């Protein structure tokens, strides 16, 4: 006979147990790039799940302010599910065979790697945002204080997800150069889409913005595909092994073979049928061990000094070209390598790189290791691939012929063909059409020679969002540079930049096409009085403005400076 019966929710963890679980997650990650890998994987998965034709991912790494942001236009999260999916171990990918993530720990790792986490996500069902402060501090503490998530429903339109991490704790990412970050993204994260090696895949535009520790801001487009060594080699420095086989179908002498292969990187792209399971691979063999370092320097990924510094290599070898057997799953490089098998010609293993892609690949949390049985399968096929290349080794030792697509004389020959400005008092000699940076350069020159006045410049690209911060008298103003005025529409559409936060857009020339595109987007454009162009003008119109953009009577207009009109170019 029972005297007392009590029911407990024994699956509900207390604060101490939750903190321990989160610390265990944190301990399972040990790669410098894990934060980026998790964020990029989530964005790629979200775009693949959506019905949009063209995906977009923007990655912003601010080394000066220790922040990381990834924005996508993927499927988004409906507002009522956001708090649930931010909870540790939560996921919406359990039954999605195309998604890479499935354990629900990646976003938890991201949240607790910083002390200011922000997320905005939405779709046609609505938009919401969430914010968590001091997650990393909470993780390291011992008290019973709860960790709060502030969740707000937003009255706006937004498709996709934006994640912003501020106060990121001790991330080596902030010590990397732009080229090293690009290499890392394309070899260790989903941005390096390995599916593209074998077949066409979903179109995703990728943009990376890097602010270095000195505050210098650089923006570049990245291909949504894995970076292969052959991508940056000239045709004279590489050869497909199948091309070589066709060449020797005719009776060739050893000297012919040597001439065909010497000093070249030999590569192969193929597939393996393993008991009905397809394993795809890319492999390449270089003439000498030092070729990896030579090419790393040649491609401006790392400097010769860095490669000679053993301390630097111990910490940052993942941003150098290197041999090994690496793995990928569902188009995502894992960064996990496998020890090479023991073979008779073991001294040549440092000359080969193999990347296996296998949809059935399973790996542990933190991407540290692969299950033993799978590793043995890859070793088995690596041995066969190695043997094929090794048979040709005697013909191709030597230095790789590195040819750059960038030729100084050719570049200047193209520049000579560009239209000349021929404006008295202007040092900028070429028309800056289609070049945003040239528009900015011309603007700064005109500020210096007093063709533009009334604007006091403060700082360029501060905190990443806008191009220039300045003052107009006592007013604080924000200025954007665009090669074409209508290019600003994409920023507005993506909600990357807001109409009511910009005071002026500087462009090369306001064209009829620009005006038509603006009007179709509901933005009125009109020319302003010529008096605003005169130095010392006291008008309330923005100094030197040539046009005015308006969307309603309740939002301040955005002014435009047409540089072609300012300098009187024909």
Secondary structure, 3 states (H helix, E strand, C coil): CCCCCCCCCCCCCCHHHHHHHHHHHHHHCCCCCHHHHHHHHHHHHHHHHCCCCEEEEEEEEECCCCEEEEEECCCCCCHHHHHHHHCCCCCCCCCCCCCCCCCCCHHHHHHCCEEEEEEEEEECCEEEEEEEECHHHHHHCCCCCCCCCEEEEECCCCCEEEEEEEEECCCHHHHCCHHHHHHHHHHHCCCCCCHHHHCCCCEEEEEEEEECCCCCEEEEEECCCCCCHHHHCCHHHEEEHHHHHHHCCCCCCHHHHHHHHCCCEEEEEEEEEECCEEEEEEEEECCCCCHHHHHHHHCCCCCHHHHCCHHHHHHHHHHCCCCEEEEEECCEEEEEEECCCCCCCHHHHHHEEEEEEECCCCECCCCCCECHHHHHHHHHHHHHHHHHHHCCHHHHCCCCCCCCCCCHHHHHHHHHHCCECCCCCCCCCECCCCCHHHHHHHHHHHHHCCCCCCCEEEEECCCCCCCEEEEECCEEEEEEECCCHHHHHHHHHCCCCCHHHCCEEEECCCCHHHHHHHHHCCCEEEECCHHHHCCCCCCCCCCCCCEEEECCCCCCCEEEEEHHHHHCCC
